[in-house]
C-alpha cells in the first residue's frame, strides 16, 4: 500500500469514528429530549391528579343538625365550643377524626349532647387529638380548626367522621378537605391559607400540651365539669351530666345573630327618635298624662 493509500485509509477510519461519535451524540441528545418530555408528561398527570377535586360528601342532615346552636372558640381552652358557655354543665371531649372509637362515640352519643346543648344544659368543647389508624389525623384536625374560623367546625367535623369510614386512608387528603370546605360554602382561599398558618400551628401545639397536661392515654376521653368519665358509654355519660347539673337551671343558647339583631336597630332608630317624632310624641303623650293625672 502506498503512502497516499495509507493516508486515505487513515482519514476514512478517522471520519468513520467521528461519524460514529456524532451518531452517539445524536442518540444521547434524543434520549435526553425524550426523558424531559416524559418527565413533563408524568409531572402534568401527577399535577392534575393531585389538584383534581375529590369527592367530599356532606352527610345527610348535617347542615340542619346545628341550627340554633352558637359556635365559637372556648375562652378557657381556646378549642371549638358548641352551646352557651354559661350552661351549668361543661362537657369536654378529647377526640380524633382518625380514631374508630371516636367515630362510634360521634354516631351514638352526639345527638344526645346536641339536644342538651340546645336545651341549655351543657356546653360542649372538642379538643382535637391525632390518634387512630387513618392517615393524616393532624391534617384533619387542621381542616376542622380552619372551618371553625369560618363558623362551621361542627358541620365540618361531621364530614370528617363520615369520611373516616367511607374513604379509609384516603379520607383526609388535602384536596378532599378543600373540596369539603367548598361544599359547605366556605372561603376556600382563606381555608387553604389557614391550614398551615401560625394560628393553626398554635392550636395544634395547644392540643398536644393539653393532652400531656391531662395525661390523655386514649381517645375518646370525656370530662364532665372537669371529672373524667372512664369507659364512657351513652348511659354513663348522660347520668354524669344529670348529676353534675343538680338543681342548676339550664341557660338557653344565644345565637350571635340575635345579639346583632338587638344592636343594629338601636343605631338606626336613634336619629329618627331625635329628629322627627319629638313634637308628635309630646302632643300625644301630654293629653294622656293629663287625663291620667285627672283620674
ABEGO torsion letter per residue (X at the ends): XBAAAAAAAAAAAAAAAAAAAAAAAAAAAAAAAAAAAAAAAAAAAAAAAAABBBBBBBBBGAAAAABGBBBEBBAAAGBBBBEBAABABBBBBBBBAABAAAAAAAAAAAAAAAAAAAAGABBBBBBBBABEABBGAAAAAAAAAAAAAAGAAAAAAAAAAAAAAAAEAAAABAAAAAAAAAAAGBBAAAAAAAAABAAAAAAAAAAAAAAAAAGBABOBBBBBGGBBBBGBBAAAAAAAAAAAAEABBBBBBBBAAAAAAAAAAAAAAAAAAAAAAAAAAAAAAAAAAAAAAAX
